[in-house]
Amino acid sequence: MRSHYPLNPNCSTISIVKGNNCFIYFYYKSDGKRKLVKFSNGLNNKGLTESRRTKLIKELYSEVDHKLQTQVYDGKTFNDVSIKTVINPEIPISDAIEQYLNSRKGFVSETTISNYTIGIEFFTKFLKVQQMENIKLYEIDTFLIEDYVKYMLSYQSSHLKRNLSIKTIREYKDRLSFVLNHFIRKGVITKNPVHQAQFGNALNTNDSKKHKVFSVQEFQDIIQYLKDHRQPPYLTMVLMIYYTHLRPREICRLQLEDFDIERRFIHLKAAKAKTRRERSLAIDKPLFDHLISLNIAFSDPNTQKHYFISYNKKDRIGFVGLRQYNYSNMHYSFQQIKKDLNLHPDSTFYGIKHTATVHERLYEGFSIDKIKVKNGHKNIAQTETYLRNLDDLLNIPEEVERKLKFKI
């Protein structure tokens, strides 16, 4: 029986059951027999919204997981023990990483776990180069973390023949930090060396690398280029970003069941959102007319689980399929568009989302609060990041006079 609880080797990992009767459970094995242990405290109360029920499931999962980590289950109750006996500080980092990843499996998807693994295992690659594969958790210090960042800054991919981006380095560093924080909460270690390490300006990004905002004319040129030189889904993706403020990866996660064409709404579930916040987005008329022109049967009960953006028979971008489209392909394609249209060298595909925010504020007079909600931001500071190019646009008189009337 699979278990990752040192104090409870007879207990399996925790699983979640959703439906009319929600509960979490694990198996307890004793004398060759296996017993199902269920918990459903408050999960099936009447009047619960789906988001509230999901939050309660996570809280209950965390509570039971903590008990299995810090107490001994005897088949009936949990019995207290000293927390120091739960995990030895001399645990190898490889085991610590495995325990951390297992602890997250009740909360995030397999895809997210895979992304976590890629970031964390880059640290094990570094340790192998340093011949420190067997280093213990408590032996990781600030000097090692600083050497790790230096390693990432100088690392060059043998496949892509280029260095890691600052964004990737930050993400890998943060993933390792999450592992260490996990064991701080369990009382195994007392400090996180990632927080104490000194990186200087090495991980700062240059202002020139910020996403550039497209002028009205540039955006119109992009639309026309896509109509003339790309498959229809490319144009749809750009219009979705511009009118809904969804991120490319969020659009690729949308399934037909997320569209309410009759009421002109897109329902983005928390699991599909980068910010992990559920929200409903109105479909503006230009986008609505475009979606209708695609002749997609959004309400077909047989395709509700199909992805809106998928692959066609030639394995190229297409509409409606069982495979989720890889949004990063759009970034590669945009490099050619940028070259053909002679756009600014620092222009990016993601800049379309920044462009939408600035255009709505500048030309349509949207309040910052309204833009904040549309972007799914938690606070105004995040939205202001998107509006950092606004002053530059205000200094271009001919841009202020234009109206957003695109021919799509």
SULNORUR-V751674 format. One record per pair of residues at least 6 apart in sequence whose ideal C-beta (glycine too) atoms are under 7 Angstrom apart, sorted by the first residue. I is the first residue (numbers start at 0). J is the second residue. D is the distance in whole Angstrom. If there is no record, write none. Layout:
i;j;d
I;J;D
I;J;D
This chain:
i;j;d
0;11;5
0;26;6
0;28;5
1;11;6
1;12;6
2;8;5
2;10;6
2;11;6
2;12;7
3;12;6
3;98;6
3;101;5
4;10;6
4;67;5
4;68;6
5;85;6
5;86;6
6;71;5
6;80;7
6;85;6
7;67;5
7;71;6
7;72;5
9;27;6
9;28;5
9;29;6
10;25;5
10;27;5
10;67;6
10;72;6
11;25;5
11;26;4
12;25;7
12;101;7
13;23;6
13;25;5
13;60;6
13;63;6
13;64;6
13;105;6
14;23;7
14;24;6
15;23;5
15;56;6
15;60;7
15;105;6
16;22;5
16;24;7
20;43;6
21;39;6
21;42;4
21;43;6
21;52;6
21;56;7
22;37;5
22;38;6
22;39;4
22;42;6
23;38;5
23;56;7
23;59;6
23;60;5
23;63;6
24;35;6
24;36;6
24;37;5
24;38;7
25;36;6
26;33;5
26;34;7
26;35;6
27;34;5
27;36;5
27;72;6
27;74;6
29;74;6
34;74;7
38;59;6
38;63;6
40;59;6
41;55;6
42;52;6
42;55;6
42;56;6
42;59;7
50;269;7
50;277;6
57;106;6
60;105;5
64;102;7
66;77;5
68;85;6
68;185;6
69;82;5
69;85;5
70;77;4
70;78;6
70;79;6
70;80;6
71;77;7
71;78;5
71;80;6
82;186;5
85;185;6
86;185;6
86;187;5
88;136;6
88;137;4
88;187;5
88;188;6
89;135;5
89;137;7
90;135;7
90;136;5
91;133;6
91;135;6
92;134;6
92;136;6
92;139;7
93;123;6
95;136;5
95;178;6
95;182;6
96;119;5
96;178;6
99;178;5
99;181;5
100;112;6
100;115;6
100;116;6
102;181;7
103;112;6
103;115;7
104;112;6
108;270;7
115;174;6
118;170;6
118;171;5
118;174;4
119;174;5
119;175;6
119;178;6
121;171;5
122;147;6
122;175;5
125;147;5
125;150;5
126;132;5
126;134;6
136;182;6
136;187;7
136;188;6
137;188;6
139;192;6
140;192;5
141;192;5
141;195;5
141;196;4
144;192;5
144;193;5
144;196;4
145;196;5
145;197;7
148;168;7
148;172;6
148;198;6
148;201;7
151;163;6
151;168;5
151;171;6
152;168;7
152;201;6
154;162;7
154;163;6
155;161;7
155;162;6
165;202;6
165;204;5
168;202;6
169;202;6
172;193;6
175;193;6
176;191;6
176;193;4
179;188;7
179;191;5
179;193;6
180;191;6
182;188;5
183;189;7
183;191;6
207;345;6
208;345;7
209;387;7
210;347;5
210;349;6
210;350;4
210;353;5
211;343;5
211;345;5
211;346;5
211;350;5
212;350;6
212;353;5
212;354;5
212;357;5
212;388;4
212;392;7
213;221;7
213;350;6
213;354;5
214;398;6
215;398;6
215;401;5
215;403;7
217;342;6
218;354;6
219;405;6
220;340;5
221;237;7
221;336;7
221;340;7
222;234;7
222;405;6
222;407;6
224;336;6
224;339;7
224;340;6
225;233;5
225;234;4
225;237;6
226;234;6
230;315;6
230;316;6
232;308;6
232;316;5
232;317;6
232;318;6
233;316;7
235;289;7
236;247;7
236;250;6
236;308;6
236;329;6
237;351;6
238;286;5
238;289;6
238;407;6
239;245;6
239;250;5
239;286;7
240;247;7
240;250;7
240;351;5
240;352;5
240;355;7
241;351;6
241;355;5
242;283;5
242;285;7
242;286;4
243;265;6
243;280;5
244;352;6
244;355;6
244;356;7
244;373;5
244;374;5
245;267;7
246;273;6
246;352;7
247;326;4
247;329;6
247;348;7
248;326;5
249;267;6
249;271;6
249;272;6
249;273;6
250;308;6
251;308;5
251;323;6
251;324;5
251;326;4
252;271;4
252;323;7
253;265;7
253;271;7
253;306;7
253;307;5
254;303;7
254;304;6
254;305;6
254;306;6
254;307;7
255;297;5
255;302;5
255;303;5
255;305;6
255;307;6
255;319;7
256;303;4
256;304;7
257;265;6
257;266;5
257;267;7
257;268;7
258;265;6
258;297;5
259;266;7
260;290;7
260;297;5
263;281;6
263;282;4
263;287;6
264;279;5
264;280;7
264;281;6
264;282;6
265;280;5
265;282;6
266;279;5
267;277;7
267;278;5
267;280;6
268;277;6
269;275;5
269;276;6
269;277;4
272;375;6
274;375;5
274;377;7
276;375;6
278;375;5
282;290;7
285;407;6
289;407;6
293;318;7
295;318;6
295;319;6
296;302;7
302;319;6
305;319;5
305;320;6
305;321;6
306;320;6
306;322;7
306;323;5
306;324;7
307;318;7
307;319;7
308;316;7
308;318;7
308;324;5
309;317;6
309;318;7
309;319;6
309;320;3
309;322;5
309;324;6
310;316;7
310;317;5
310;320;6
310;322;5
310;324;6
311;317;3
316;324;6
329;348;5
330;348;5
333;348;4
337;346;5
353;385;5
353;388;7
356;370;6
356;374;7
356;385;4
356;386;6
357;386;6
357;388;6
357;389;6
357;392;6
358;403;6
359;365;4
359;370;6
360;370;6
360;386;6
360;389;6
361;389;6
361;392;6
362;402;7
362;403;5
363;403;7
367;379;6
367;382;6
370;382;6
371;379;6
371;382;4
374;382;6
374;385;7
376;382;5
392;398;6
393;399;7
